[in-house]
Amino acid sequence: MRTVLSVVLFALAAVTAPAGAVTELARAPKTPAPPAGYALQPVGQGTLTWFGLHIYDAALWAPNEAVDFERPFALVLRYARSLDGASVAARSIEEIERLGAGSAAQRVAWGALLRSTVPDVEAGDQIAAVHRPGWGARFYLNGRLLAEIADPAFSRAFFSIWLDPRTRVPELRAALIGAH
């Protein structure tokens, strides 16, 4: 069953929704929170569903209401179902490539980093990704540090999956940045 779900329910986030997929948003009943130690407040939140299946609740946290790459922020995903980490990593890199971020060599290196970072997740698991300006990103699973990737270009490319205006799920982007 897990294999079937991971094939059908692709990636870490918006990267899962193929172009033209039906994406519905709703307010999450409880905002997924970033790890302790970051002075951030909630900016926006939404729920990603794909063809009626609840994939995850997402929340964007920042020092104030505006999110930009010059200040720290966190994207937190609380999964509603189990997903395979390798599939999530692969779809994330595909989406980064679709957005035109990085060179081919960078995407190969980033893919290896993501494959070693993104774990299989179960329903209820929470992954927080924290952007650190000029440094890179930190990843947490259920509040425990998973990895640090000291590459500012990677961090920008990764978070662009959700924050770039060309994202595959513009409704989720609007909800996350508080424009909904």
C-alpha positions as CSV (number, residue, x, y, z in Angstrom):
1,M,0.0,0.0,0.0
2,R,2.8,2.4,0.9
3,T,4.4,1.8,-2.5
4,V,1.2,2.5,-4.3
5,L,0.7,5.7,-2.3
6,S,4.3,6.9,-2.9
7,V,3.9,6.4,-6.7
8,V,0.5,8.2,-6.7
9,L,1.2,10.9,-4.1
10,F,4.6,12.2,-5.3
11,A,6.5,14.7,-3.3
12,L,7.1,16.9,-0.4
13,A,4.6,19.4,-1.4
14,A,3.2,21.3,-4.3
15,V,5.7,19.4,-6.3
16,T,3.3,16.5,-6.0
17,A,0.6,18.1,-8.0
18,P,1.0,17.6,-11.8
19,A,0.0,20.5,-13.9
20,G,-3.8,20.8,-14.1
21,A,-4.4,18.6,-11.1
22,V,-7.3,19.6,-8.9
23,T,-5.9,21.3,-5.8
24,E,-8.2,22.3,-3.0
25,L,-7.3,24.5,0.0
26,A,-8.8,24.7,3.4
27,R,-7.6,26.2,6.7
28,A,-5.7,23.7,8.7
29,P,-7.3,23.2,12.1
30,K,-4.0,23.6,13.9
31,T,-1.1,25.5,12.4
32,P,2.0,23.3,12.0
33,A,4.7,25.0,14.0
34,P,8.4,25.5,13.3
35,P,11.1,24.0,15.6
36,A,11.9,25.8,18.8
37,G,14.5,28.5,18.8
38,Y,13.3,30.6,15.9
39,A,11.6,34.0,16.5
40,L,8.9,33.5,13.8
41,Q,5.2,34.1,13.5
42,P,2.7,32.5,11.2
43,V,2.2,34.2,7.9
44,G,-0.2,31.8,6.2
45,Q,-1.4,28.2,6.0
46,G,-3.3,25.9,3.8
47,T,-4.1,22.2,3.2
48,L,-3.1,20.5,0.0
49,T,-5.4,17.8,-1.4
50,W,-4.9,16.0,-4.6
51,F,-7.9,14.5,-6.3
52,G,-9.7,14.6,-3.0
53,L,-6.9,13.0,-1.0
54,H,-5.5,15.1,1.9
55,I,-1.7,15.2,1.4
56,Y,-0.6,17.6,4.1
57,D,-1.2,20.8,6.0
58,A,1.3,23.5,5.4
59,A,2.3,26.7,7.2
60,L,4.8,29.4,6.4
61,W,6.4,31.2,9.3
62,A,8.6,34.4,9.2
63,P,9.8,37.3,11.5
64,N,6.9,39.4,10.2
65,E,4.1,39.2,7.6
66,A,6.4,39.6,4.6
67,V,8.5,36.6,3.4
68,D,11.6,37.2,1.5
69,F,15.0,35.4,1.0
70,E,16.9,38.1,2.9
71,R,15.3,37.0,6.3
72,P,14.9,33.6,7.9
73,F,11.6,31.8,7.4
74,A,10.2,28.3,7.9
75,L,7.9,26.1,5.8
76,V,6.3,23.4,7.9
77,L,4.4,20.4,6.4
78,R,2.3,18.1,8.6
79,Y,1.6,14.9,6.5
80,A,-1.8,13.4,6.4
81,R,-0.5,10.2,4.9
82,S,2.6,8.1,4.4
83,L,5.0,9.0,1.6
84,D,8.3,7.5,0.4
85,G,11.3,9.9,1.0
86,A,13.1,8.9,-2.2
87,S,10.0,9.7,-4.3
88,V,9.6,13.0,-2.5
89,A,13.3,13.9,-3.1
90,A,13.0,13.0,-6.8
91,R,9.9,15.0,-7.4
92,S,11.4,18.0,-5.6
93,I,14.4,18.0,-7.9
94,E,12.1,17.7,-10.9
95,E,10.2,20.7,-9.8
96,I,13.4,22.7,-9.1
97,E,14.4,21.8,-12.7
98,R,11.0,22.9,-14.1
99,L,11.5,26.2,-12.4
100,G,14.9,26.6,-14.0
101,A,16.8,26.8,-10.8
102,G,20.5,25.8,-10.7
103,S,22.7,24.2,-13.3
104,A,22.4,20.5,-14.2
105,A,25.4,19.7,-12.0
106,Q,23.9,21.6,-9.1
107,R,20.6,19.7,-9.4
108,V,22.4,16.4,-9.4
109,A,24.2,17.4,-6.2
110,W,21.0,18.7,-4.7
111,G,19.2,15.5,-5.6
112,A,21.8,13.5,-3.7
113,L,21.5,15.8,-0.7
114,L,17.7,15.5,-0.7
115,R,17.8,11.7,-1.1
116,S,20.0,11.5,2.0
117,T,17.9,14.1,3.9
118,V,14.2,13.4,3.2
119,P,13.0,10.5,5.2
120,D,9.9,8.3,4.6
121,V,7.1,10.0,6.4
122,E,4.0,8.6,8.2
123,A,0.7,10.3,8.8
124,G,1.1,12.9,11.5
125,D,4.9,13.4,10.9
126,Q,6.0,17.0,10.5
127,I,8.9,18.2,8.4
128,A,10.1,21.8,9.0
129,A,12.5,23.4,6.5
130,V,14.1,26.6,7.7
131,H,15.7,29.1,5.3
132,R,18.8,30.8,6.7
133,P,19.7,33.8,4.5
134,G,23.2,33.6,2.9
135,W,23.8,30.2,4.5
136,G,21.3,27.5,3.3
137,A,18.6,25.4,5.0
138,R,18.0,23.2,7.9
139,F,15.5,20.3,7.9
140,Y,13.7,18.9,11.0
141,L,11.5,15.9,11.4
142,N,9.1,16.1,14.4
143,G,11.4,18.8,15.9
144,R,14.6,16.8,15.6
145,L,17.3,18.2,13.3
146,L,17.7,16.0,10.2
147,A,20.2,17.9,8.1
148,E,21.9,21.2,7.4
149,I,22.5,22.1,3.8
150,A,25.0,25.0,3.6
151,D,24.2,26.2,0.1
152,P,22.2,29.4,-0.3
153,A,21.4,28.6,-4.0
154,F,19.9,25.3,-2.9
155,S,17.8,26.9,-0.2
156,R,16.4,29.5,-2.7
157,A,15.6,26.7,-5.3
158,F,14.0,24.4,-2.7
159,F,11.7,27.0,-1.2
160,S,10.8,28.3,-4.7
161,I,8.9,25.0,-5.1
162,W,6.2,26.7,-3.0
163,L,7.0,30.4,-3.1
164,D,7.8,31.1,-6.8
165,P,4.8,32.6,-8.7
166,R,5.3,29.8,-11.2
167,T,4.5,27.1,-8.6
168,R,2.3,24.2,-9.7
169,V,-0.1,25.1,-6.8
170,P,-0.7,28.8,-6.9
171,E,-3.7,28.6,-4.5
172,L,-1.4,27.0,-1.9
173,R,1.2,29.7,-2.5
174,A,-1.4,32.4,-2.0
175,A,-2.6,30.8,1.2
176,L,1.0,30.5,2.5
177,I,2.1,34.0,1.8
178,G,-1.2,35.4,3.3
179,A,-2.6,36.6,0.0
180,H,-5.6,34.3,0.1
